Every structure is written in C-alpha cells, then in structure tokens.
C-alpha cells in the first residue's frame, strides 16, 4: 500500500498533478506519496504533512469519563446519603 500524505503548494506556486489532471489545489490534497512529490518538496514547491484527522483532532472521551482531569467519581460519602 502506498503511503498517503497531505500536500500543499507553497504560496504563489502552481504545481501540476503528476497524472496531468490539473494542478494541486491551493488548500492542498491527500495524495499517494511518490518520487514526484519528494522532488517537488526538494525543489521547494510543496510541503508534505501527515493526513489531517477529520473533525476534532482529539479523540473523544468515553461517555463515562470525567469531564475534568481532577474529577472524582461519586461515592456514598460524596452523595450525601
């Protein structure tokens, strides 16, 4: 499997896609990493980054996880019974 990376053109650069189907969008694109992109990076035309995680980059906490790091679960002493 080919490694996927998020590639963006440097400001002011127009970078053709290797398949001839237009240019790399200004906002960047997830592409299969190959020697073409390594050469563009070496030439200073693009930046290569890990593929961004869609939505919130932080994993969601489980439903029963405390909202705050210092929160303690309720016990019979703290419930006031």
N, C-alpha and C positions, 0 to 999 in steps of 0.2 A: 504494500500500500504506500502511495506517495504521501509525504508529509504535507499538510495544509498549513498555510500561513496567511496572515493578513498583510497585504502590501499596499502602500500608499505612495503616490508620486511626491517628490519634494516640491515645494512651492515653485510655481512657474514652469514645471516640467510637463511635457506631453510625452507619455510613454506608451508606445504601441503594445497591444497584447500579442503574444507570440503566435497565436493562431490566425492573426490577420483580421479578427472581428472587432475592429475599433481600437480605442485607447483605454488605458487604465483610468477609471473614474477618479475625479479629484478626491472623493470621500474614501477611496480605496476599495479593495476587493479581496475576498478569500480565494486563493489560487493554489494549485499544486506547485510546490517548490521544486525548481529545477535549475539547471545551469544558466538559463536565460535570466532568471531573476537574480541569481548570485552575481552575474555580470552587470546587471543594471544597478545593483547595490554597490558594487565595486566602482562603477562609474560615477556614483553619487546621485543617481537619478531617482532612487526609491528608498523607502525604509521598509524593513521586514520585521514584523512583530508576530507574537502568538495570536491565534484567533481569539477575539474577544468573546466573553461569555454573554449570551443574550440576556437582556433584562438586568436585574440586580446581580452584580458580580459576587456578592456574598451569599454563601449557601443559607437556605432558610433553617431556622432553628426548629427542632421538633415541637409539636403542639404543646407538650407538657414541660418544655424547657422554661426556666425562669426568664422573665423579661430583662432582669438586671443581673450582672455577674455576682453581686453580693447578696442576692435574694436567697432566702432560705425557705424550704418547703414548710407548709403549716404542720404543726404538731398539736397534740392535745393541750400542751401548755400555752401555745400562742393563740388557739382558737377561743379561749375564754370560757370553756365548758366547766 
